[in-house]
Amino acid sequence: MEVRPIKRDEISAFRTTISGAFGGEAQVADDPGDRFVAKLPLDRTRAVFSDGRLVATSGTFPLVMNVPGGSIRCAGTTMVSVLPTHRRRGILRSMIAALHQDAREREEPIAALWASESGIYGRFGYGAASDMLNFTIPGKRMGIDPTYDADPVTLLEPGPETTAAFRALESRDRPGWFQRSETWLEVATLRDVPEDRDGATAYRTAVTGSRNNPTGLVRYRMKEDTDSFHPGIQVGVSELWGTTPAAWAGLWGFVLGIDLITTITADIRPVDDPLLTISTEPRRAKTTITDSLWVVLLDVGQALIGRRYSAPFAATIEVRDGESSEVWRLEMDRDGTKCEPTKTSPDATMDRRHLGEAYMGRPRFSQNVRAGAIEMDPDLAAAADQAFHWHIPPFTPEIF
């Protein structure tokens, strides 16, 4: 089998393979490739060919991702699929190894992904680094507590006005948030074509603050609820962000107050979304929590130096990768962070995925010690939890 980047005339075969592996159409429409390569450079793809036929796909987006106290280059792993006829042959491992090697050569210290199956990626060093909330809210059963100030909301026109609002509100301090370029916004985030709507309307976008200086933003669709005897509307929120308490209250109050609502769904929400604090009846919202971004440290030293910490800490850590391992001396204080390879005896031993879990500021060292997943003194684990914790919970605004 051959593992290599695809060529431009292989884009349709690449897309067809992804579709087949994820239960989509057996043949997708031809694509000239302009949108595809605008989002994913062809040299960042890795495909597997068996007897000349494309049987597996993968790629990495060249991202700049927020981490606690800064940002870092990241290989955004994506489009990973293997046809069911070619499973259990080591193909996935070969592709992931090729992607990781390419990222290391490009000096990207971390890689990240959204896992379609959470049982797959731990063996490749990825750890679940953040959680997200999903809300299902019955219409007209919740509102915003009137003791909270709420800013008024203005609807925007599609096009440049909406793009400018998204650009103005891109987070620079939320760990896990990757910096969405104007091209990314155009071909991914804001792309809105009828075949993707499932019978719903085109997206609508509204802001708090002014059109030229927004303080918050909500993007949503509406769909007729044909199961209701009376006229009804299902509302689907794709993004909702505020930069002030009054913006959050204004945006959620606007959504909850839309006429004829039967159900509101808001998926991919941060765990610190204020809705459950500022609403009048928070238990009305059916809330689920699940993993979101998974992270692997490809270069442990550069990755750990690339973020800030909340407390001083020092330890020698053995990082396992299957049957191999490496030992690092990690020291952090107010003067900075040092992380260098060493041959001294480790204070702690853990799989690479356990560092990935902690990297974005949501550490679970003590939990993993109690579970027997890592070898570490409980007091040292508690100190590591305090150091790796970050005051802003990690979150990624969209699946890539």
N, C-alpha and C positions, 0 to 999 in steps of 0.2 A: 504494500500500500504506500501511496505517496501523500505526504503532508506538505502543503505549500499555500501561499496566498492565491486568491482567485484572480482571473483576468476579467477585463470588462465584459467580454462576450459570455462570461460564465455567471453573471449576476442573476439572470433568470433561473438558472439551474440551482444556484445557491439559495434563492428565495423559495423555490419549489421544494427543496429538501427540508428547509425549516418548516414550511407549511405542513408537509407530510408528517414530520416528526412530532408536531404539536397538534395533530388532529385536524388540520385545515384542508383546504382544497388540494387534490392530487396534482393540479397544474395551476400555477398562478399566471396572471397576464404578463406579457413581456413588459419589461421596464427598460427604458433607455439608459438608466443608471445615474442620471444627473442628481436626483434626490438621494439615492443610495450613497454615492461617493461623497456628496456634500456632508453627510453625517458620519460615514465610516470609510476612511481611506482604504483603498484596496490592499495596500501593503500591510494594513493592520488586521486583515482576515487570515484565517488558517482553515483550510478545507482538507478533507481526506478523500482521495480518489482510489477506487478499487476497479482494476481493469478499465481504467479510463472514465468510470462513472463516479460522479460526486455523491458520496454516501454520508458525509458528516460535515458540519459547519461550526465555525466559531469566529470570534473577532474581539477586538478591544478598541474602545473609544479612547482617544487621547484627552483625558480630563484633567482639570485643575480642581481639586476637591478641598473644601474646608476641613480642617482638623482642629482640635482644641488649641486656640491661641494663634492660628495661622492657616496656611494652605500648603498643599503638597501635590506634586504630579502623581497621577493615578491612572492605571490601565483599567478602564471600565469594561470588564468582561461581559460579553453579550452573544446572543444568537447561537448558543451552544445546543447542538442537536446531533443525534445519530439515528439513522434509519433503523427501524426495528429488525430489519434483515441482517444488520451488522453489529448488533449488541454483543457484549461479553467477549470482545476481541482485543481489548486494550486500546481501542480507538480514542475514547474520551481522554484517557491518561496521556496519550501521545499528543493530542491537541493542546491540552492544558499545559503540558511541559513546554511545547513550542511557543505558546502565548506568553508564558512566564519568562522564558529565556529572552524573547524579543523585548519584553518590558524592561528586563534588567539591562539589556544592551542600550535601551533608550533612557536609562537612569530614572525609571519610574519606581520609587521605593515600595509602593503598595499597589495592589489590584483589588477591585471591588466588583460585586455583582448582586443581582436579585436572583435568589434561588427558586427555580420552578419546583424543585423537590428538595426539601431541607435535609434529607438524608444523604445527599450526594457529595457535597462540597467540603465537608469537614476533613475528608481524607486527602484533600489537596491543600490543606492548611488554612482554608477560609473559616472564620468564626462569625457567628451572628452578632454584629456590632451595634445594631439598633433595633428598636421595636416601632410599630406604628399602631394607631387606633383606626377602627372603621366604625362609622355611625350609621344606624338606620333609625330615623326619627318619624313618628307618626305626625301627620300634618295637624296644625292648629291645637296641638296638645302641649306645646312648649313655647316659651317666650323668653325674653331677656328681662331680668329683674330690673324694675324701673329705678332702683337706687344707683345703678351704674350709668354713667354718662355714655351716650351713644352718638357718634357722628353721623350726619346724613350721607346718603349714597347717591352717586351719579353714574348713569349708564354710559359706556363708551361706545364709539363707533368701531366696527372691526377694521383691522388694518394698522397703519402706522401708529394711531393713537393707543391702541391696545398693546402693541409691541413696546412702545415707549414706557407704558405703565409697568409692564413686566420687567423691563430693564431697570427701571428706577427702584423696584422693590426686591431685586435679587439680594439674598442674604450674603453677608460677608463674615458672619460670626457663628452661624449654626453649623456645628460639625456634621459632616455627611452631605451637606449641600454642595453640589458641584456648580461651577460657574458656567451658566448657559449663555453661549455666545449668541449674537444676532442671527447667525446662520442656524444654530441649533433651535432657537425659538421658532424660526421660519419653517424648518423642515420637520421638526419633531413636536415641540410643546404646543405650538399654535396651529399646527396643521389640522384642518377640519374639513373632511370630505364626506359626502353623503353615505358612502359605503361603510364608514366607520361609526355611524350614528345610531344604528339599530332602531330606526323609527323615531328617534328623538329630533329635536330642533338643532340648528347650529348653535355653537357656543355663544353665550352672552357674557359680557365682562362689565363689572361695575367696580367703582373705587370710592373710598372715602378720601377726604381732602379735596384738592383741586385736580382737574385733568392734567395740569402741567406739574403738579407737585403732590402726587398721591401719597396717602399715609397707610393705605390698605387696599386689598384687591380680592375680588371673588370672581370665579369663572364657573359657569354652570350651564347645564342643558335642561330642557323641559320636555316631557313626553306625556301624551294623553293617556290617562288611566282608564282603559276600556273595560276593566273588571268592575268598575264602580257604577251603581245605578244612577247616581248623580254625576254631573260633570266633575272630573277630577284631573289632577296633574301630578305626575311624579317628577321630582327635581333631583338631578344628579350634580353634586358639587365636585369639580375636579381639583380646584385650588382655592384656598382662602387664607389670606395672610394679613395681619395687622402689625403696625410698628408702634402703636400706642394702645392703651386699654380702651379708649373711646372708639378707636378704629375697629378693634375686635368686636366690641359690642354692637357697633353700627352694622358691620357686615353680617354677623350672625342674626341680628334682629331683622335685617332686610330679607335674608333667606327664609327664616321662620315665618315671616309675615306675608309671603307671596300668596295671593288669592288662590283658592280651589286646590290647595295642596292636599294630597292623600299620603304621600310618603316622601321623605328626603333621605337620600343616601349620600354619604360623604366618606369616601375611602381614602386611604393614605393620608392620615392625619397625624401630627406630632403628639407624643404622649403628654405634652404639657399644653395642649389646646385648651384655651380658657372656657370653652362651651359649658363643660359640666360644673364650672364654678359660677358662671354669670347667668345661667338659665334658671327659670322659675321652677321647673320640674325635671331635674337632670335624670331621674330614674326612668323617665319616659323614653329616653334614648337607649336603644339596644346597642351596646358597645362591645366590640371584640378587639382583642390585641393579638398581634402576630409579629413574627420577625420581618425585617425589611432588608437593610443593607448588610451584606456579608463582606468581610475584609480579610485579606492575607498580607502579611508583611514579607515582601520579596527580599528586601534588604533591611534586616532587623536594625542595624546600626543607624542608617540614614532615616528610617521611618521613625524610630524613637527619638532621635535628635530633632526631627522635623515638627514635633508638637510641644506644647507647654504642659505643665503639671501643676497640681493644686497644693502640693506639699513636698518637702524634701524626702528623698528616698534613695537607698543604695542597696544593691543586691547583685549577686552573681547568679545568672539564670541559664540553665541548660534548655535549649529549644530543640525539641525532637521533630524529625521529619521522617516518619516511618522507621527504618532501621538506622538511619544516620542522625547525627545531632551536632549542634554547635553551641559553644558556651560564650556568653556575653557578660561583661561587667557594666552594669547600668548605675550611674550616679547622677542625681539631680539635686540642685539647691538653687538659691536665689541668683547665683552667678551663671547658671546655665545647666545644660545636660551633656553628659559624656556617655557614650556607649561604644565599647571596644571589645573585640574578641579576646578571650583569655584562655589559659590552660589550667587555671586554678579550679579547685573543687566547687561545685555549684551550691548555692543556698536553696535553690528551687529547681524543679524539673517539671516541664510542661510541654505539651504539643504546641506547634506553631499556631494552631487555631485559637488557643487560649489567649495569646497576645492579640490576635485579630479581634476577638470578642471585646477586649478592653480598650482597644486603640482609640475609638471615637469618644471615649469619656464615660462609658457605662461598664465599669469593671465588675467581674464576678470572681475574683481570686478566692475570697473566703468561701463563697458558695461552692466553688470547684474543689477546695480542700475538704469541705464537709462531705462532698460526693465521692471523694477519692479519685478525682480526675487529674489532680496535680499534686506533686509532692512539695510541700512548703510548710514551714512553721506557721501556725495560725496567727501569731502576732505579726509576723512578717507579711502574711497575706492581708491582714487588716491595714497595715501601713501602705501596702501596694494599692489597695482599694481607695484609700484616701488620696494618694498621689495621682492615680490615673483618673479619678473622678473629675468631671467638668460640670460647671454650674449650668450650662445650656445643654439639654439633652440632645443627642444626635438625631438627625432626621434627614431624609432624602426626599425631595418633593415629587419626583416622578420616576417611574420604572424606565431603565435604559437597557 
